[in-house]
Amino acid sequence: MSDHPYSPDLATNDFHLFPELKNWLGGKKFQTTKELQRNVKARLTSLVESFFEEEIGNLVHRYNKCLNLHGDYVEK
């Protein structure tokens, strides 16, 4: 095991937010970058606090599993 184990399922930036945005953006078309930015900002603003609490809680649970496995890969 290296000093800094990497487990792709624990990458925080892809854990919950990017899949949510990817699903929401699917099939949508925007005329300008500003329009895209405005819509993404509105979507992020509309996500309820519980969405983030639940998903961060899931991340904490998976981090704990990884730590208990001494850095080995953690399945979903």
Secondary structure, DSSP 8 states (H G I E B T S, - for coil): --SS---GGG-HHHHTHHHHHHHHHTT---SSHHHHHHHHHHHHHHS-HHHHHHHHHHHHHHHHHHHHTTT-----
